Amino acid sequence: SIDKMSRYMDMILQYDPDAKILVRANVSQYGKSAKRWAEMHPDDGIRFEYPPDIEGIEELEDFDQLMTSVFSEGWRETAEEALRLFARYFANHPLYSEHFLGYHLGGNESDEWFHYAYREAGCDVSPAAQKYFRKFVTEKYHGDVQALRTAWGDDTIDFEQVAIPCPIPGNTPHAK
């Protein structure tokens, strides 16, 4: 939050009035916030395609709903607006603007844009991810269904049927 960030900035500047600060801003939704989002946007929580024998998976309560998918259009719009407000606040602040170098946008697991539990559970195949993937594939093949069929080696597939091919071999220790 802006209040928390301001307290940190004040504390840093109290100890080093000449400090230059690079802020790491995580824009992902985890836990309770992700669950609230999922209640309003049921297709936007991460869903995994993973082998049923992954150790420890059963210990994670509501495993698929612990984080909002980065493919959620609504979440991205909300995150973009929050970042605009954040940047505007610090850029226009009479004190902080003189010390603010910039920001590193972080998200998902470890702020490195690998979605939560990727190593343990593989790809996000949520409805939001599938929708985004279909959009990507449609753009990649310029809406040419024959080009899609040739590339995928399937004479019956079309852009409404295409799905994320998970697990991706070599991406997780569980992929075959």
Salt bridges, closest charged atoms under 4 A:
GLU61 OE2 - LYS35 NZ 3.68
ASP62 OD2 - LYS35 NZ 3.02
GLU73 OE2 - LYS131 NZ 3.38
GLU81 OE1 - ARG84 NH2 3.15
GLU109 OE2 - ARG119 NH2 3.00
ASP111 OD2 - ARG24 NE 3.26
GLU112 OE2 - ARG24 NH2 2.96
